[in-house]
Amino acid sequence: MAKYNFKESEPRWQKFWQEQNLFQAEQTSTKPKKYILDMFPYPSGDGLHMGHVESYTATDIYSRYWRMKGFNVLHPQGWDAFGLPAENYAIKTGVHPSETTKKAIENFTRQINSLGFSYDWSRELNTSDPSYYKWTQWLFLQLYAAGLAYKKKAKVNWCDSCQTVLANEQAEGGVCDRCGSMVVQKDLEQWFFKISDFIEDQMVAGKTVKGLLSGLETVDWPESTKAAQRNWIGRSEGVEMDFTVDNSDQKIVVFTTRVDTIFGCTYVVLAPEHPLVSKLQIENSTEVAEYLATAKSKTELERMETKEKTGVLLQGVTARNPFTGVAVPVFVADYVLGGYGTGAVMAVPAHDQRDYEFAVKYDLPIVEVITSEKNIAVEAGQAFTDDGKLINSELYNGLHSAEARQKMATWLADNQKGRIKVNYKLRDWLISRQRYWGAPIPIIYCEFCGVVPVPEKDLPVTLPTDVDFKPTGESPLVNSEAFHTVICPLCGAPARRESDTMDTFVCSSWYYLRYADSENAEVFASPEALKQWLPVDVYLGGAEHSVLHLLYARFFTKALQKLGLVEFNEPFLMLRHQGIILGSDGNKMSKSKGNVVNPDEIAKVYGADALRLYEMFMGPLEDMKPWNTNGIVGISRFLDRMYRLAEKIDAKLTQTGGAKVQSLLHKTIKKVGEDIEQFKFNTAISALMILLNELEKEPVIATNDYRFLALMLSPLAPHLAEEMWQILAGEGSVTQATWPMADTAAMQDVEVTMVVQVGGKVRQTITVAAGLDQNAIMAIVMADEVVKKWVEGKEMVKIVFVPDKLINIVVK
């Protein structure tokens, strides 16, 4: 038999699959459903990278397997096509983003099909297509009508390089996640979504709608991803306390999670943006104003990370500790942020490191009120921040921190000096972008009517073409005459459209819903289609989206559930992340390092099946793995050997080999199926390699056993599996065949390897028939020359026997 010719085989089968529409999901079916989804790609000009191939291969294997198991599988693909890269390229070259996006999509589609991925292309989406973003705009209007979309002036993250606003999640670490530039703060009128409304559970129509926190307990997600979301939401339980201000009717409201340290409070700090700073009678107002101007020029990140704490005493201002009535000085300091808690803190230098550093610098009292119950030595220059036993705290002395917090919170409430409070780090989602290549926000501004939503009948609000892409700090849409020539839908007066576009994460926050009914021109998805397909059963993509896309998608689902548009609470029941494919040098692949491996080139030399199999065999899906071309050479040989095994087929043979070979064959069927279901593709492939090694030792192969090989290989290496299926004269495509059932009886071991111990130490291993009793095993063991040497002349005290596994002879 000639060597397997993948260059001829793979294009032929890809064409066959497409012509036969083998992977289209059935819109009406009695089969159980599986909705298996990739995080859809941004179609860049660089084309597919190895990370795409890894994740798409994983979901393809999974999808093909469940089709063979009799499921109606929805496995769609589309394009997250809006965004800054295409617009920046347009600025640089003058080529319209729609043109570059179209070319990139064509290239991505070619590459994806060349690797044999079984997508349902009849449901293909493109977020930059007006037929899609019409419904993005429609969903915006639903949120707006429900009070979940609003506009306000706020301090925002601004990237000078990209000339646009960024959400907090896109400016983590004070750096733009798009271009890497430092982020600055600006005060701008911006649109927000009320994601904060969905942090905790709420009652909707008499039913509990789980919030962003509790909903995490209902899904099968990596614990690290759940932890990242919890950390980003940043729930903290504590109390708000009222510090009265001397000679004033004002009070400073402080939030703290450590009320047990209140007796160590020696000063209070206000954030520079705190409204009280402008209301209090401050004697050194000029000095304070200068400090505020300096603080305003800093980003929040700079304020949080600056080691050198700065601040100004508000002369003439003192506040009263609600527990002791003692007056403490008040400072304004930029290490306190106005956006968290109340924008004011009680400073306890002995038990908070930032307060400690500030107190040391300004020579303020440091009063210890918590002592370690474990005799932990506190390092010099360090605050003791753990829980412990209270001291110097009057009637609370001797209590543990946790008990003291409860009693103090009760005292505050009883005396109307405070209240129990929960705070969150999560802020509402800022969706305004001052860029062109995004979905226009469907809002009109009228001099007489104010803010007017675009009527649904006028959707979509399409992007104009008379646009200069040069960034100016405002959306390029500002200067489009065609875009802004509009009348107010309420009064008919000349009006102006909103010129900002939506954050592209808005488009990707609901796309999984549209796949259920992608051609529907009447609604974003029919209730029937949503009920049939949603929620997504399995979602796979990079862990870098843990607190961006995944959080936003969960918000959208919960908001739509509250509005009665969907019936489920979480969009993705199971989530898995693929690891990063590193260059052969162990570094992340990048053009600058010269270590990029091009999937097209690899597939051209070794074939798509070899590339797919190698990426799955490199290690666990979620691990980082370095590329090694020698490894794919070995995989290529494995596929050739699998193909050549057909030379040994004997149509008259009922089964290959004896009971031992049959046991291994059916154990492999069971293991490969279980491993695919658990995304353990590397061990599934390893099991097939072990089986192939044994089958190659046999002089002839039964037709049915070769059929089992083709079926098991079909999800993993589909092109070769089709060739093997044709050799067997199988009907239709192997992708439509049924996954084999492992024969439980055949799986029983006929031989086992047992460990022989003498005195608890391993002295020998023996291969024996399975199921032998202790007497039979002892007869075999005592005839073994090695064992004889260790027991000779010694008295046997005890025999420990574990059937088919171990025998231990205890001697003295």
LOLO-836448 format. One record per residue (C-alpha): residue in one letter; x, y, z. Coordinates in steps of 0.5 Angstrom, whole numbers, padded with zeros to 4 digits, always signed. Layout:
# residues N
AXYZ/...
END
This chain:
# residues 812
M+0000+0000+0000/A+0003+0007-0002/K+0004+0012+0004/Y-0002+0016+0006/N-0002+0022+0001/F-0005+0028+0006/K-0004+0033+0000/E-0009+0030-0004/S-0013+0027+0001/E-0014+0033+0006/P-0017+0038+0001/R-0022+0033-0002/W-0025+0031+0004/Q-0026+0039+0006/K-0029+0040+0000/F-0034+0034+0001/W-0036+0036+0008/Q-0037+0043+0005/E-0041+0041-0001/Q-0045+0036+0004/N-0046+0041+0009/L-0045+0035+0014/F-0044+0040+0020/Q-0050+0044+0020/A-0054+0044+0027/E-0061+0042+0026/Q-0066+0047+0028/T-0071+0042+0030/S-0069+0036+0032/T-0071+0030+0037/K-0063+0029+0039/P-0060+0032+0045/K-0057+0038+0044/K-0049+0041+0045/Y-0048+0048+0044/I-0040+0048+0043/L-0037+0055+0042/D-0030+0058+0041/M-0029+0065+0043/F-0029+0068+0036/P-0023+0071+0034/Y-0021+0078+0032/P-0020+0078+0024/S-0013+0081+0024/G-0008+0081+0018/D-0003+0077+0021/G-0008+0071+0020/L-0009+0065+0025/H-0003+0063+0030/M-0002+0057+0034/G-0006+0059+0039/H-0012+0059+0035/V-0010+0052+0032/E-0010+0049+0039/S-0017+0052+0042/Y-0020+0051+0035/T-0018+0044+0035/A-0020+0042+0042/T-0027+0044+0040/D-0027+0041+0034/I-0025+0034+0037/Y-0030+0035+0042/S-0036+0037+0037/R-0034+0031+0032/Y-0034+0026+0038/W-0041+0029+0041/R-0044+0028+0034/M-0042+0021+0033/K-0045+0020+0040/G-0052+0022+0037/F-0052+0029+0039/N-0055+0035+0035/V-0049+0040+0036/L-0048+0047+0035/H-0041+0049+0033/P-0041+0056+0030/Q-0036+0061+0028/G-0036+0068+0027/W-0032+0075+0027/D-0030+0080+0033/A-0029+0085+0027/F-0030+0092+0030/G-0024+0095+0034/L-0018+0099+0034/P-0013+0095+0030/A-0017+0096+0024/E-0018+0103+0025/N-0011+0105+0026/Y-0009+0101+0020/A-0014+0106+0016/I-0011+0112+0019/K-0004+0109+0017/T-0006+0107+0010/G-0012+0110+0008/V-0015+0104+0007/H-0022+0103+0010/P-0023+0098+0016/S-0029+0095+0012/E-0024+0093+0007/T-0018+0090+0011/T-0023+0087+0015/K-0026+0083+0009/K-0019+0081+0007/A-0017+0078+0014/I-0024+0075+0014/E-0023+0071+0008/N-0016+0069+0010/F-0018+0067+0016/T-0024+0063+0013/R-0019+0059+0008/Q-0014+0057+0014/I-0020+0055+0018/N-0022+0050+0013/S-0016+0048+0011/L-0015+0045+0018/G-0021+0041+0017/F-0025+0045+0023/S-0033+0043+0023/Y-0036+0049+0024/D-0043+0051+0022/W-0042+0056+0017/S-0049+0057+0016/R-0049+0061+0022/E-0043+0066+0021/L-0043+0072+0024/N-0039+0079+0023/T-0040+0084+0029/S-0038+0090+0024/D-0044+0088+0019/P-0050+0093+0020/S-0055+0086+0020/Y-0051+0085+0027/Y-0050+0091+0030/K-0057+0093+0029/W-0059+0088+0035/T-0053+0091+0039/Q-0056+0098+0038/W-0063+0095+0040/L-0060+0091+0046/F-0057+0098+0048/L-0064+0101+0047/Q-0067+0096+0052/L-0062+0097+0057/Y-0063+0105+0056/A-0071+0104+0057/A-0070+0100+0064/G-0065+0105+0067/L-0059+0100+0066/A-0055+0105+0061/Y-0054+0112+0063/K-0050+0118+0061/K-0046+0122+0066/K-0039+0126+0067/A-0034+0122+0070/K-0027+0121+0071/V-0024+0116+0066/N-0018+0113+0063/W-0016+0116+0057/C-0010+0113+0052/D-0007+0119+0049/S-0004+0114+0043/C-0011+0111+0042/Q-0015+0117+0043/T-0020+0114+0047/V-0023+0112+0053/L-0022+0105+0056/A-0026+0102+0061/N-0022+0100+0068/E-0022+0093+0066/Q-0018+0095+0059/A-0013+0100+0063/E-0011+0095+0069/G-0004+0097+0072/G-0005+0104+0069/V-0003+0101+0062/C-0007+0101+0055/D-0009+0094+0054/R-0009+0095+0046/C-0002+0099+0045/G+0001+0099+0052/S+0001+0107+0053/M+0001+0110+0060/V-0007+0112+0062/V-0008+0119+0064/Q-0015+0121+0068/K-0020+0126+0064/D-0027+0128+0066/L-0032+0127+0061/E-0039+0126+0059/Q-0039+0118+0058/W-0044+0113+0057/F-0044+0107+0062/F-0048+0100+0063/K-0050+0099+0070/I-0046+0092+0071/S-0046+0094+0079/D-0054+0093+0079/F-0052+0085+0078/I-0047+0084+0083/E-0051+0081+0088/D-0058+0077+0088/Q-0064+0080+0086/M-0072+0078+0086/V-0075+0079+0079/A-0082+0077+0078/G-0082+0073+0084/K-0076+0069+0083/T-0069+0070+0085/V-0064+0072+0080/K-0057+0070+0082/G-0052+0076+0081/L-0045+0076+0079/L-0042+0073+0085/S-0047+0067+0087/G-0047+0065+0080/L-0040+0063+0080/E-0042+0057+0084/T-0047+0054+0079/V-0042+0054+0073/D-0036+0049+0071/W-0031+0054+0071/P-0023+0054+0073/E-0023+0056+0080/S-0017+0061+0078/T-0022+0065+0073/K-0028+0065+0078/A-0022+0068+0083/A-0020+0073+0078/Q-0028+0075+0077/R-0029+0075+0085/N-0023+0079+0086/W-0025+0084+0081/I-0032+0085+0084/G-0028+0086+0090/R-0034+0085+0095/S-0032+0087+0102/E-0036+0087+0108/G-0035+0093+0114/V-0039+0099+0117/E-0040+0106+0115/M-0038+0111+0121/D-0040+0118+0122/F-0034+0122+0124/T-0037+0129+0126/V-0033+0135+0124/D-0032+0140+0130/N-0035+0147+0129/S-0039+0145+0123/D-0046+0141+0121/Q-0042+0137+0116/K-0040+0130+0118/I-0034+0125+0115/V-0037+0118+0113/V-0032+0113+0113/F-0032+0106+0111/T-0028+0100+0114/T-0027+0093+0114/R-0023+0093+0120/V-0028+0097+0125/D-0024+0093+0131/T-0018+0098+0130/I-0022+0104+0131/F-0019+0106+0138/G-0012+0106+0134/C-0015+0112+0129/T-0010+0118+0130/Y-0012+0122+0124/V-0017+0122+0118/V-0016+0122+0111/L-0020+0125+0105/A-0019+0124+0098/P-0017+0130+0094/E-0024+0129+0090/H-0028+0129+0096/P-0034+0134+0096/L-0032+0136+0103/V-0026+0139+0102/S-0029+0145+0098/K-0034+0145+0104/L-0030+0146+0110/Q-0027+0152+0113/I-0020+0151+0112/E-0015+0156+0114/N-0009+0154+0109/S-0014+0154+0103/T-0009+0156+0098/E-0004+0151+0100/V-0009+0145+0100/A-0011+0148+0093/E-0004+0147+0090/Y-0004+0140+0093/L-0011+0139+0089/A-0008+0141+0083/T-0002+0137+0083/A-0006+0131+0085/K-0011+0132+0079/S-0005+0131+0075/K-0004+0124+0077/T-0007+0117+0075/E-0010+0113+0080/L-0005+0108+0079/E+0000+0113+0080/R-0003+0115+0087/M-0004+0107+0089/E+0003+0105+0087/T+0007+0111+0090/K+0012+0109+0096/E+0013+0117+0098/K+0006+0118+0101/T+0004+0126+0101/G-0002+0130+0104/V-0003+0136+0107/L-0006+0138+0114/L-0013+0141+0113/Q-0011+0147+0119/G-0017+0149+0123/V-0021+0142+0122/T-0022+0136+0127/A-0026+0130+0127/R-0029+0126+0133/N-0028+0119+0133/P-0035+0116+0134/F-0033+0111+0139/T-0028+0115+0144/G-0031+0123+0142/V-0023+0124+0142/A-0022+0130+0136/V-0017+0128+0131/P-0014+0132+0125/V-0016+0131+0118/F-0011+0131+0112/V-0013+0131+0105/A-0008+0126+0101/D-0008+0122+0094/Y-0007+0115+0097/V-0014+0115+0098/L-0018+0115+0092/G-0025+0118+0091/G-0028+0112+0087/Y-0027+0107+0093/G-0032+0107+0099/T-0034+0114+0101/G-0027+0117+0099/A-0025+0118+0106/V-0021+0113+0111/M-0020+0113+0118/A-0012+0112+0119/V-0010+0107+0124/P-0002+0107+0123/A-0001+0101+0127/H-0005+0097+0123/D-0005+0099+0116/Q+0002+0100+0112/R+0000+0106+0108/D-0003+0109+0114/Y+0004+0107+0118/E+0008+0110+0112/F+0004+0117+0112/A+0004+0117+0120/V+0012+0116+0120/K+0013+0122+0115/Y+0008+0127+0118/D+0010+0125+0126/L+0003+0123+0127/P+0001+0118+0133/I+0002+0111+0132/V-0003+0107+0137/E-0003+0099+0138/V-0010+0096+0139/I-0009+0089+0136/T-0004+0084+0139/S-0002+0078+0136/E-0005+0072+0139/K+0001+0067+0136/N+0007+0072+0139/I+0008+0074+0131/A+0014+0079+0132/V+0012+0085+0128/E+0018+0087+0123/A+0021+0094+0124/G+0017+0099+0120/Q+0011+0095+0119/A+0004+0095+0121/F+0001+0089+0124/T-0005+0088+0119/D-0007+0081+0122/D-0013+0080+0126/G-0011+0079+0134/K-0013+0080+0141/L-0016+0088+0142/I-0012+0092+0147/N-0012+0099+0149/S-0019+0099+0146/E-0023+0100+0153/L-0029+0095+0154/Y-0027+0091+0148/N-0020+0089+0151/G-0019+0082+0150/L-0024+0080+0145/H-0022+0077+0138/S-0022+0082+0132/A-0028+0078+0129/E-0032+0078+0135/A-0030+0085+0137/R-0032+0087+0130/Q-0039+0084+0131/K-0040+0088+0137/M-0038+0095+0135/A-0042+0094+0129/T-0048+0093+0133/W-0046+0099+0138/L-0046+0104+0132/A-0052+0102+0129/D-0056+0102+0136/N-0053+0109+0137/Q-0054+0112+0130/K-0047+0113+0129/G-0046+0108+0123/R-0049+0102+0120/I-0047+0095+0117/K-0045+0096+0110/V-0042+0092+0104/N-0037+0096+0099/Y-0035+0093+0092/K-0029+0095+0087/L-0033+0094+0081/R-0035+0100+0078/D-0040+0101+0072/W-0038+0099+0065/L-0036+0105+0061/I-0038+0103+0054/S-0037+0110+0050/R-0031+0110+0045/Q-0028+0116+0041/R-0027+0112+0035/Y-0030+0110+0028/W-0030+0103+0028/G-0035+0101+0033/A-0043+0100+0033/P-0046+0107+0034/I-0049+0109+0040/P-0057+0110+0038/I-0058+0116+0041/I-0060+0123+0039/Y-0059+0130+0042/C-0065+0135+0041/E-0064+0142+0044/F-0072+0142+0046/C-0073+0134+0048/G-0066+0133+0051/V-0063+0126+0050/V-0068+0122+0045/P-0067+0114+0044/V-0067+0112+0036/P-0074+0109+0034/E-0073+0102+0033/K-0076+0102+0026/D-0070+0107+0024/L-0064+0102+0026/P-0059+0100+0025/V-0056+0107+0025/T-0050+0105+0020/L-0043+0108+0020/P-0042+0114+0015/T-0037+0113+0010/D-0035+0121+0009/V-0030+0120+0015/D-0023+0123+0017/F-0020+0117+0021/K-0015+0122+0024/P-0015+0122+0032/T-0017+0128+0035/G-0019+0126+0042/E-0026+0126+0039/S-0030+0121+0035/P-0029+0121+0028/L-0036+0121+0027/V-0036+0128+0030/N-0035+0131+0023/S-0039+0127+0019/E-0044+0131+0016/A-0048+0125+0013/F-0048+0122+0020/H-0051+0128+0024/T-0056+0131+0019/V-0062+0128+0023/I-0069+0131+0026/C-0071+0130+0033/P-0076+0124+0032/L-0080+0127+0038/C-0081+0134+0036/G-0078+0134+0029/A-0073+0140+0030/P-0066+0139+0028/A-0062+0135+0032/R-0055+0131+0033/R-0053+0124+0034/E-0049+0121+0039/S-0042+0121+0036/D-0039+0116+0040/T-0039+0109+0039/M-0039+0103+0043/D-0034+0099+0046/T-0033+0093+0042/F-0034+0088+0048/V-0041+0090+0048/C-0041+0087+0041/S-0038+0080+0044/S-0042+0080+0050/W-0048+0078+0047/Y-0046+0074+0040/Y-0047+0067+0043/L-0055+0069+0043/R-0055+0071+0036/Y-0052+0064+0033/A-0058+0061+0036/D-0062+0065+0030/S-0057+0068+0026/E-0062+0070+0020/N-0067+0072+0024/A-0069+0079+0021/E-0075+0081+0026/V-0072+0079+0033/F-0065+0078+0036/A-0066+0071+0037/S-0073+0068+0037/P-0075+0065+0044/E-0076+0058+0041/A-0069+0058+0038/L-0066+0061+0045/K-0070+0056+0049/Q-0067+0050+0044/W-0060+0052+0044/L-0058+0056+0050/P-0054+0057+0055/V-0048+0055+0052/D-0045+0048+0054/V-0038+0049+0053/Y-0034+0055+0052/L-0027+0055+0050/G-0022+0061+0050/G-0016+0065+0053/A-0015+0066+0060/E-0014+0073+0059/H-0021+0075+0058/S-0023+0073+0065/V-0025+0080+0068/L-0026+0083+0061/H-0031+0079+0056/L-0033+0074+0061/L-0035+0079+0066/Y-0039+0083+0061/A-0042+0077+0058/R-0045+0075+0064/F-0048+0082+0066/F-0051+0082+0059/T-0054+0075+0060/K-0057+0077+0067/A-0059+0084+0065/L-0063+0080+0059/Q-0066+0075+0064/K-0069+0081+0068/L-0072+0084+0062/G-0075+0078+0061/L-0071+0077+0054/V-0068+0070+0056/E-0070+0065+0061/F-0063+0063+0064/N-0058+0066+0068/E-0051+0064+0066/P-0049+0064+0059/F-0043+0059+0059/L-0044+0052+0063/M-0037+0050+0062/L-0031+0054+0061/R-0024+0051+0059/H-0018+0055+0057/Q-0012+0053+0053/G-0005+0054+0055/I+0000+0058+0051/I+0004+0055+0045/L+0011+0058+0046/G+0016+0058+0041/S+0022+0053+0041/D+0026+0057+0045/G+0021+0057+0050/N+0019+0064+0049/K+0012+0067+0047/M+0012+0067+0040/S+0013+0074+0037/K+0016+0077+0030/S+0021+0081+0034/K+0024+0074+0037/G+0023+0071+0030/N+0020+0065+0034/V+0013+0065+0030/V+0011+0058+0027/N+0006+0059+0022/P+0000+0054+0021/D+0000+0055+0014/E+0007+0052+0013/I+0007+0047+0018/A+0000+0044+0015/K+0004+0045+0008/V+0009+0040+0010/Y+0006+0035+0015/G-0001+0036+0014/A-0007+0039+0018/D-0008+0032+0021/A-0001+0032+0024/L-0001+0039+0026/R-0008+0038+0030/L-0006+0032+0033/Y+0001+0035+0035/E-0002+0041+0038/M-0006+0036+0042/F-0001+0031+0044/M+0004+0037+0047/G+0001+0036+0054/P-0005+0038+0058/L-0009+0043+0054/E-0009+0048+0059/D-0001+0048+0060/M+0004+0053+0057/K+0008+0048+0052/P+0014+0050+0047/W+0014+0048+0040/N+0018+0042+0038/T+0018+0041+0030/N+0021+0034+0032/G+0015+0032+0035/I+0011+0033+0029/V+0015+0029+0025/G+0014+0023+0030/I+0006+0025+0030/S+0006+0024+0022/R+0010+0018+0022/F+0004+0015+0027/L-0001+0017+0022/D+0003+0014+0017/R+0003+0007+0021/M-0004+0008+0022/Y-0006+0008+0015/R-0001+0002+0013/L-0004-0002+0018/A-0010-0003+0013/E-0005-0008+0009/K-0006-0013+0015/I-0014-0013+0014/D-0017-0020+0013/A-0024-0020+0012/K-0025-0027+0014/L-0022-0025+0021/T-0027-0024+0026/Q-0023-0021+0031/T-0015-0019+0032/G-0011-0023+0036/G-0013-0026+0043/A-0016-0024+0049/K-0011-0020+0051/V-0011-0015+0045/Q-0018-0015+0045/S-0018-0013+0052/L-0013-0007+0050/L-0018-0005+0044/H-0024-0004+0048/K-0020-0001+0054/T-0018+0004+0049/I-0025+0005+0046/K-0027+0007+0053/K-0021+0011+0055/V-0021+0015+0048/G-0028+0017+0049/E-0027+0019+0057/D-0021+0023+0055/I-0024+0027+0050/E-0030+0028+0054/Q-0025+0031+0060/F-0021+0035+0054/K-0015+0030+0056/F-0013+0030+0049/N-0006+0028+0050/T-0007+0022+0054/A-0013+0020+0049/I-0008+0020+0043/S-0003+0016+0048/A-0008+0011+0048/L-0008+0010+0041/M-0001+0010+0040/I+0000+0004+0045/L-0006+0000+0042/L-0003+0001+0035/N+0004-0001+0038/E+0000-0008+0040/L-0004-0009+0033/E+0003-0008+0029/K+0005-0014+0032/E-0001-0018+0030/P+0000-0022+0023/V-0007-0020+0021/I-0012-0015+0023/A-0020-0016+0023/T-0024-0011+0019/N-0028-0009+0025/D-0022-0008+0029/Y-0019-0003+0024/R-0026+0000+0023/F-0026+0001+0031/L-0019+0005+0030/A-0022+0009+0024/L-0028+0011+0029/M-0024+0013+0035/L-0019+0017+0030/S-0025+0021+0027/P-0025+0027+0032/L-0018+0027+0032/A-0015+0026+0025/P-0021+0027+0021/H-0018+0027+0014/L-0014+0020+0015/A-0020+0017+0019/E-0024+0018+0012/E-0019+0015+0008/M-0019+0009+0013/W-0027+0009+0013/Q-0027+0008+0005/I-0022+0003+0005/L-0027-0001+0009/A-0032+0001+0004/G-0036+0005+0010/E-0043+0008+0008/G-0042+0016+0007/S-0038+0020+0012/V-0034+0017+0018/T-0036+0023+0021/Q-0044+0021+0021/A-0042+0014+0024/T-0044+0012+0031/W-0038+0012+0036/P-0036+0005+0038/M-0039+0002+0045/A-0033-0001+0049/D-0035-0009+0050/T-0035-0009+0058/A-0034-0017+0058/A-0028-0016+0053/M-0024-0011+0057/Q-0023-0016+0063/D-0016-0017+0064/V-0014-0024+0062/E-0007-0023+0065/V-0004-0018+0070/T+0002-0016+0073/M+0003-0017+0081/V+0008-0014+0085/V+0011-0019+0090/Q+0014-0016+0097/V+0018-0020+0102/G+0018-0016+0109/G+0014-0010+0105/K+0020-0009+0100/V+0019-0010+0093/R+0023-0016+0091/Q+0020-0019+0084/T+0014-0018+0079/I+0010-0023+0076/T+0005-0024+0070/V+0000-0029+0072/A-0007-0030+0069/A-0012-0025+0072/G-0017-0028+0078/L-0012-0033+0081/D-0013-0034+0089/Q-0008-0033+0094/N-0006-0041+0094/A-0005-0041+0087/I-0001-0034+0087/M+0003-0037+0093/A+0005-0043+0089/I+0008-0039+0083/V+0011-0034+0088/M+0015-0040+0092/A+0017-0043+0085/D+0021-0036+0083/E+0028-0037+0084/V+0029-0029+0086/V+0023-0030+0092/K+0026-0036+0094/K+0033-0033+0096/W+0029-0028+0100/V+0025-0033+0104/E+0030-0038+0105/G+0031-0040+0112/K+0026-0035+0115/E+0019-0037+0118/M+0013-0034+0114/V+0009-0030+0120/K+0004-0027+0115/I+0001-0027+0108/V-0002-0020+0105/F-0006-0021+0099/V-0009-0016+0094/P-0012-0020+0089/D-0009-0018+0082/K-0005-0013+0085/L+0000-0015+0090/I+0003-0021+0095/N+0007-0019+0101/I+0010-0025+0105/V+0012-0022+0112/V+0018-0026+0115/K+0022-0026+0121/
END
